[in-house]
């Protein structure tokens, strides 16, 4: 049987111009990797939205996986930005193979 370990999967939905700030915080807390994915559309409390590069309202999803202690440190670092910049941060437990890489 393959051995797995529990890590936190963290997803942060942000306006694309804020991605650099988010990834800098990820690096600062010592998380070793992240991925940025474009987001084309969605719907939330304020209703549906679509990617709009002309007005600068395009969004990106930043994905990373980390041990619980680093995930908590990242969440604490980003809390002031959640309301100010409308970031959406979710995290949950995932099983990973080669846990030493995360």
N, C-alpha and C positions, 0 to 999 in steps of 0.2 A: 504494500500500500504506500502511496506517495504521502510524504509528510508535508503538512501545511501549517502555517502560523497565521494568527489573527493580526490584521493591521487595519488602519482606518483609511477608507476611501473618502477623499474630500473633493467636492465639486463646488466651484465658485463661478456663478454667473455674473458677469461684469460688462459694463460698457467697454468696448474695445480700447479706447484711449486709457483706461485704468489698468489694463492687463500688466503693463510693466511694473506698476506699483504693487500689484498682487504677487507677481513672480519674485520681486525683490524681497517681499516679506517671507515667501516660501524659502528662498535661499538663506535669508537671515536667521531663521529658526533651525537651519541645518537639515532640511528635507532635501534629499539628493536628486530629485528629478520632478519634472512636471511636463504636462502637455497642454497646448492651447488649441481649441477647436472652434471654428466659426459657427455661429448660431444664426439661422436664417429667419426664424419667426417663432412666436409663442403667444401665450395669453396669460394674464395675471390679474391681480386685483384691479388694475386700471384698464383691463380689457385687452383685446388682441393687439399685437404689434408685428411689424415686418422689418427685416433688415433694410436699413436706409443709410447707405454710405454717404449720400449727398449731404444730409443734415448731421451726420456724425452720430447717429443713434444706433449704429450697429453694435451687436453684442458678441461676446466670446465666452466659452466655457473653459475654465482652467481646471485640469484634473491632476490630482497627485495622490500618492499612497504613502502612508507614514505610520510609524509606531504611535501609540496613543499619546505619549508625552509630547511629541513634536506636533501632533495634530491639535492638541489642546493649546500649545504655545502659539500656533498659527491662528487659531480661532480668537485667542485673546488679543493678538496683534491686530487682527482685522475688525474686531468689534466696533471701534470708533468709526470705521468706514462703512459699516453695514447700512446704517440709517442715512448717513450723510451722502453716500453715493449710490444707494439703492442696490448694493451687492446682495446676492442670495448665496448663502453658504450652507451646504448640507454635508453631513458625514455619517458614515455607518461602517459597521464591521464587515470585513471581507476576509476570505481565506486566500493566502498567496503561497505559491511554491517559491523556494529560494528566498525566504523571508529576510535573510541577511542583506539582501540588496535594497531593502526598504527601511 
